[in-house]
Amino acid sequence: MEGVMRQFLSNPMTGEEVERRSFERIDALGVQGSLDADEWAVGRRMVHTCADESILRGLRFAGRWKALGLEALSRSAPIYCDANMIRSGLSKVRLKQAGWQGEILCHVADPDVAAASKESGLPRSIHAVRKAGRALDGGIALFGNAPLGLAELCRQVMEEGIRPALVVAFPVGFVHVVESKDEFLTLDLPGFALQGLRGGSPLAVAALHALCGLSKETN
């Protein structure tokens, strides 16, 4: 039996060609529905990331996500990540192509955040968002892990006047997950939410990478 690698080497492709063919197959599924071209660019990359087109049923777009998100990238706004997995997954090459050369923040593993969490009895994700503070005002916030981190951001929006330029609201899990996403969608903030229990760091990364791709098409 000829192995997969032998088959591939008999008709090799670049990584770019593999991705292009993957997107063609996703397009052929006919699941774009009512999503416009920009929304589909985000949704399609998410489907590419998780190989599950049903993820689109929970995808919601909020506010002027494209215009304000691209503007934030072009001025190198701080990017806040609720998990180091997101920070590790972000492509500096893709971000640079969108004009971004700023700072990526992730405080969840910081010693002072761990100490504050131990003292207060509250999850580190809450204290990590509090430490980010004013960097979130006009910044980009990615949540792929911690629903209470997203809830804390929502509190800051409502009580402290913080206004992020873009929020990716994709926390995953079973406790406070649905509620935190639904609350985000009431706040008229620009960004994306994945309603329901599903989410995750890879999907949050995929959404921002898709936005970077839209930057190339705009320029």
GUDRENLO-126503 format. One record per residue: residue in one letter; x, y, z of N, C-alpha, C in turn. Coordinates in steps of 0.02 Angstrom, whole numbers, padded with zeros to 5 digits, always signed. Atoms other than C-alpha are relative to their C-alpha. Layout:
# residues N
AXYZXYZXYZ/...
# end
This chain:
# residues 219
M+00042-00060+00000+00000+00000+00000+00044+00062+00000/E-00038-00062+00004+00066+00171-00048-00023+00047+00055/G+00017-00044-00055+00073+00288+00101-00021+00069-00024/V+00025-00067+00016-00002+00463+00107+00057+00045-00024/M-00056-00043+00020+00169+00547+00096+00024-00018-00070/R-00021+00020+00068+00217+00445-00058-00050+00028-00051/Q+00050-00027+00045+00053+00496-00139+00009+00075-00008/F-00009-00073+00003+00083+00678-00094+00062+00019-00042/L-00062-00018+00035+00262+00680-00159-00004-00014-00075/S+00009+00012+00072+00202+00611-00326-00037+00058-00033/N+00035-00060+00025+00097+00770-00343+00004+00054+00054/P-00011-00045-00057+00171+00896-00221-00035+00067-00008/M+00029-00066-00002+00093+01061-00168+00036+00041+00053/T-00025-00044-00052+00152+01212-00071-00052+00005+00055/G+00048-00012-00054+00074+01256+00095-00055+00047-00021/E+00050-00047+00024-00014+01401+00011-00052-00034-00044/E+00047+00036+00044-00089+01284-00119-00046-00046+00041/V+00041+00042-00044-00149+01165+00017-00056+00042+00031/E+00049-00044-00031-00236+01311+00104-00052+00022-00052/R+00046-00022+00052-00312+01373-00060-00050-00054-00016/R+00046+00055+00016-00384+01202-00099-00047-00015+00058/S+00044+00009-00059-00450+01187+00078-00057+00051-00002/F+00051-00051+00004-00542+01351+00058-00050-00014-00056/E+00044+00018+00055-00612+01294-00109-00050-00054+00022/R+00045+00053-00023-00683+01139-00026-00050+00026+00050/I+00047-00031-00047-00759+01244+00113-00053+00039-00038/D+00048-00037+00041-00838+01359-00017-00051-00047-00032/A+00044+00049+00034-00909+01205-00104-00052-00030+00046/L+00050+00027-00046-01002+01155+00054-00065+00039-00003/G+00061-00040+00006-01125+01296+00019-00028+00023+00066/V+00023-00019-00067-01133+01354+00200+00008+00074+00015/Q-00009-00072-00011-01099+01540+00175-00064+00033+00022/G+00065-00027-00021-01284+01577+00192-00005+00074-00012/S+00011-00072+00006-01322+01759+00225+00062+00041+00016/L-00061-00038-00016-01143+01806+00271+00024+00037-00062/D-00028-00036+00056-01073+01943+00162+00073-00020-00009/A-00067+00022+00017-00899+01930+00086+00049+00007+00058/D-00046-00011-00057-00808+02004+00236-00015-00048+00057/E+00018+00046-00053-00905+01901+00361+00019-00072-00018/W-00018+00067+00022-00875+01745+00258+00075-00012+00006/A-00073+00008-00007-00687+01778+00260+00017-00021+00071/V-00010+00020-00070-00696+01764+00450-00027-00070+00013/G+00031+00064-00012-00817+01619+00454+00036-00057-00034/R-00034+00054+00037-00725+01519+00322+00066-00018+00034/R-00063+00017-00034-00559+01533+00414-00014-00037+00065/M+00018+00037-00061-00645+01474+00573-00017-00072-00017/V+00016+00068+00022-00716+01324+00480+00064-00037-00017/H-00064+00029+00018-00542+01292+00412+00039-00022+00062/T-00036+00014-00061-00474+01294+00589-00027-00061+00037/C+00029+00054-00040-00597+01171+00667-00031-00055-00042/A+00029+00050+00046-00658+01074+00513-00072-00018+00018/D+00069+00011-00020-00837+01096+00571-00042+00060-00021/E+00039-00056+00026-00955+01205+00470-00057+00020+00046/S+00056-00017-00045-01088+01198+00607+00019+00056+00048/I-00022-00055-00043-00983+01324+00703-00030+00067-00022/L+00027-00063+00027-01057+01458+00590-00068+00018+00029/R+00067-00014-00026-01228+01441+00670+00002+00046+00060/G-00005-00043-00059-01166+01528+00826+00039+00064-00010/L-00043-00057+00012-01058+01660+00744-00041+00064-00007/R+00034-00064+00003-01115+01839+00772+00051+00056-00011/F-00042-00058+00014-01041+02002+00708-00032+00061+00032/A+00027-00056-00037-01058+02162+00807+00035+00065-00020/G-00028-00066+00012-01035+02346+00769+00040+00005-00064/R-00043-00012+00059-00912+02414+00642+00065-00039+00008/W-00056+00043-00017-00797+02267+00671+00057+00006-00050/K-00053-00001+00051-00703+02277+00506+00036+00067+00002/A-00031-00066+00004-00672+02465+00499+00040+00015+00063/L-00035-00016-00062-00626+02484+00682+00055-00049+00016/G-00053+00050-00010-00528+02322+00689+00061+00015-00043/L-00056-00016+00045-00422+02369+00538+00035+00064+00022/E-00030-00062-00024-00396+02543+00607+00044-00013+00061/A-00040+00017-00059-00335+02469+00772+00064-00035-00019/L-00060+00034+00024-00214+02355+00680+00048+00050-00031/S-00043-00048+00036-00148+02499+00573+00037+00046+00048/R-00035-00043-00048-00105+02601+00728+00035-00040+00054/S-00036+00045-00046-00028+02451+00816-00028+00003+00071/A+00032+00002-00066-00154+02449+00958+00021-00062+00039/P-00017+00059-00040-00113+02333+01103-00049-00056-00012/I+00042+00059+00006-00179+02157+01084+00001-00037+00066/Y+00005+00036-00063-00241+02077+01245-00025-00071-00014/C+00019+00071+00007-00251+01886+01252-00017-00028+00068/D+00018+00028-00065-00341+01792+01389+00037-00065+00015/A-00038+00062-00010-00227+01640+01366+00064+00003-00040/N-00064+00000+00035-00047+01614+01318-00003-00040-00065/M+00008+00037+00062-00107+01491+01186-00017+00046-00057/I+00015-00049+00052-00179+01638+01090+00062+00038-00019/R-00061-00038+00015-00020+01738+01106+00048-00041-00041/S-00046+00044+00038+00081+01590+01043-00025-00012-00070/G+00028+00016+00065-00038+01561+00899-00002+00057-00049/L+00003-00058+00045-00040+01738+00830+00061+00004-00044/S-00054-00005+00049+00065+01759+00674+00024+00072-00005/K-00028-00067+00006+00179+01910+00683+00003+00021-00074/V-00002-00016+00072+00194+01899+00493-00067+00026-00023/R+00067-00023+00020+00006+01913+00468-00016+00068+00030/L+00013-00064-00032-00006+02054+00594+00039+00057-00032/K-00041-00051+00032+00136+02149+00513-00028+00018-00069/Q+00030-00014+00066+00051+02132+00343-00060+00047+00007/A+00056-00045-00013-00097+02223+00421+00023+00067+00030/G-00027-00063-00026+00018+02363+00481+00012+00002+00074/W-00006+00001-00073+00027+02306+00661+00070-00018+00022/Q-00066+00015-00029+00191+02312+00758+00000+00020+00074/G+00009-00022-00069+00130+02335+00935+00019-00052+00051/E-00015+00042-00058+00126+02242+01100-00057-00050+00011/I+00049+00051-00018+00039+02079+01142+00002-00011+00075/L+00005+00006-00073-00020+02070+01322-00036-00064+00019/C+00034+00057-00030-00063+01914+01420+00024-00006+00072/H-00021-00006-00070-00061+01931+01609-00021-00059+00043/V+00031+00052-00042-00145+01770+01665+00052-00040+00040/A-00051+00038-00036+00020+01689+01716+00048+00045+00039/D-00045-00046-00035+00099+01845+01793-00003-00014+00076/P+00000+00015-00072+00154+01819+01975-00046+00045+00040/D+00043-00044-00038+00061+01973+02037-00074-00016-00010/V+00069+00021+00014-00099+01912+01953-00016-00063+00039/A+00010+00061-00039-00078+01741+02033-00008+00016+00074/A+00005-00019-00071-00051+01823+02203-00066+00033+00015/A+00063-00034-00010-00203+01934+02184-00058-00049-00002/S+00051+00051+00004-00307+01784+02134-00004-00041+00064/K-00002+00039-00062-00251+01686+02286-00030+00039+00058/E+00024-00042-00056-00289+01831+02402-00076+00011-00004/S+00070-00017+00009-00460+01870+02329-00046-00061-00006/G+00041+00059+00012-00518+01694+02291-00036+00001-00067/L+00030-00007+00066-00566+01751+02115+00047-00029-00053/P-00043+00027+00053-00503+01674+01953+00052+00050-00025/R-00053-00042+00027-00341+01739+01880-00022+00040-00060/S+00022-00034+00061-00431+01785+01720-00030+00068+00014/I+00029-00064-00019-00523+01925+01810+00056+00050+00016/H-00054-00045-00019-00365+01999+01885+00045+00016-00060/A-00040-00014+00059-00275+01983+01718-00031+00056-00041/V+00034-00054+00037-00405+02093+01633+00007+00065+00038/R-00008-00062-00040-00395+02217+01777+00070+00027-00007/K-00069-00024+00008-00207+02225+01758+00009+00033-00068/A-00006-00030+00067-00224+02262+01572-00026+00072+00001/G+00025-00068-00012-00327+02414+01624-00013+00040-00063/R+00014-00047+00053-00323+02561+01506+00026-00023-00068/A-00023+00026+00064-00230+02462+01373-00058-00030-00040/L+00058+00027+00034-00399+02386+01333-00042+00054-00034/D+00038-00056+00029-00469+02558+01291+00030+00017-00068/G-00027-00008+00067-00447+02567+01103+00042-00058-00023/G-00040+00058+00017-00358+02400+01104-00042-00056-00030/I+00031+00060+00027-00397+02229+01034+00001-00053+00055/A+00005+00049-00054-00458+02097+01158-00023-00067-00028/L+00016+00067+00025-00457+01911+01117-00015-00046+00059/F+00019+00048-00052-00551+01788+01229-00017-00066-00033/G+00012+00067+00026-00538+01605+01185-00002-00052+00055/N-00006+00047-00056-00531+01530+01357-00045+00018+00059/A+00026-00018-00065-00599+01629+01504-00064+00042-00004/P+00062-00039+00002-00783+01681+01511-00002+00055+00053/L+00001-00052-00051-00756+01776+01673+00047+00057-00017/G-00041-00055+00026-00617+01875+01590-00042+00044-00046/L+00045-00038+00043-00743+01927+01458-00052+00038+00041/A+00049-00033-00043-00870+01965+01593+00031+00060+00036/E-00034-00057-00032-00743+02076+01681+00010+00057-00049/L-00004-00052+00050-00712+02170+01520-00067+00034-00009/C+00066-00030+00007-00899+02195+01501-00015+00046+00059/R+00011-00043-00059-00905+02264+01679+00038+00065-00008/Q-00040-00060+00009-00765+02386+01638-00031+00045-00053/V+00034-00040+00051-00859+02442+01483-00059+00037+00030/M+00060-00029-00028-01018+02473+01582+00014+00048+00057/E-00011-00039-00061-00942+02546+01740+00059+00048-00005/E-00061-00042+00002-00775+02623+01689+00010+00034-00067/G-00005-00035+00064-00804+02680+01510+00052-00027-00047/I-00049+00030+00046-00676+02563+01430-00035-00016-00066/R+00029+00014+00066-00707+02549+01241+00053-00032-00044/P-00047+00033+00046-00603+02418+01150-00019+00014-00073/A+00012-00009+00071-00583+02439+00963-00027-00063-00032/L+00024+00064+00027-00617+02254+00933+00003-00051+00056/V+00002+00054-00049-00669+02108+01044-00017-00064-00037/V+00016+00067+00025-00662+01925+00995-00024-00040+00061/A+00032+00029-00059-00783+01844+01117-00013-00074-00012/F+00005+00072+00013-00748+01657+01098+00019-00042+00060/P-00018+00044-00055-00726+01590+01276-00039-00066-00006/V+00029+00067+00007-00765+01405+01293-00012-00029+00069/G+00011+00032-00064-00838+01300+01432-00074-00006+00017/F+00068+00016-00021-00994+01269+01535-00027+00047+00054/V+00022-00044-00054-01000+01403+01672+00011+00073-00019/H-00002-00072+00017-01041+01587+01635+00021+00013-00073/V-00022-00007+00069-00995+01556+01452-00053+00033-00043/V+00055-00028+00040-01162+01587+01368-00017+00070+00023/E+00020-00065-00027-01202+01732+01484+00050+00055-00018/S-00050-00052+00014-01037+01823+01455-00002+00021-00073/K+00005-00017+00071-01055+01814+01266-00063+00040-00015/D+00062-00037+00011-01235+01870+01270+00004+00071+00027/E-00009-00067-00028-01189+02016+01383+00043+00043-00047/F-00042-00037+00047-01051+02068+01262-00042+00026-00059/L+00040-00019+00059-01178+02071+01120-00050+00055+00015/T+00045-00055-00017-01286+02196+01216+00035+00067+00004/L-00038-00060-00016-01146+02323+01232+00018+00044-00060/D-00015-00039+00060-01134+02387+01053+00075+00010-00010/L-00072-00002+00012-00949+02347+01044+00015-00035-00066/P-00019+00033+00062-00864+02300+00880+00036-00066+00013/G-00035+00063-00008-00811+02120+00864-00041-00060-00022/F+00031+00064+00016-00864+01939+00852-00017-00037+00064/A+00016+00045-00055-00952+01820+00969-00020-00067-00029/L+00021+00067+00019-00980+01633+00959-00049-00024+00054/Q+00050+00015-00050-01143+01604+01049-00002-00075+00017/G+00001+00069-00023-01166+01446+01150+00062-00017+00040/L-00055+00024-00042-01037+01341+01241+00066-00005-00037/R-00061+00013+00039-00912+01324+01099+00044+00063-00006/G-00048-00054+00007-00757+01429+01071+00069-00029+00000/G-00068+00025-00005-00572+01412+01102+00052+00046-00029/S-00055-00043+00022-00404+01494+01076+00014-00004-00075/P-00014+00003+00072-00375+01427+00899-00050+00039-00042/L+00050-00037+00037-00539+01503+00840+00009+00075+00009/A-00013-00071-00010-00497+01671+00918+00058+00023-00043/V-00057-00015+00043-00330+01669+00828-00023+00003-00073/A+00024+00003+00070-00416+01621+00665-00039+00063-00019/A+00040-00059+00014-00537+01767+00677+00044+00061-00012/L-00043-00058+00009-00399+01895+00698+00043-00007-00062/H-00037+00012+00062-00296+01816+00559-00043+00016-00061/A+00045-00016+00056-00448+01831+00446-00005+00074-00010/L+00002-00073+00005-00458+02016+00486+00064+00026-00032/C-00063-00020+00032-00275+02034+00440-00003-00012-00075/G+00008+00014+00071-00316+01954+00273-00044+00052-00035/L+00043-00052+00029-00454+02081+00244+00039+00065-00008/S-00043-00060+00007-00323+02217+00272+00036+00000-00066/K-00036+00005+00064-00226+02154+00121-00046+00015-00058/E+00047-00012+00053-00383+02161+00015-00020+00074-00003/T+00020-00069-00003-00423+02338+00073+00054+00046-00027/N-00055-00043+00021-00251+02410+00039+00014-00006-00075/
# end
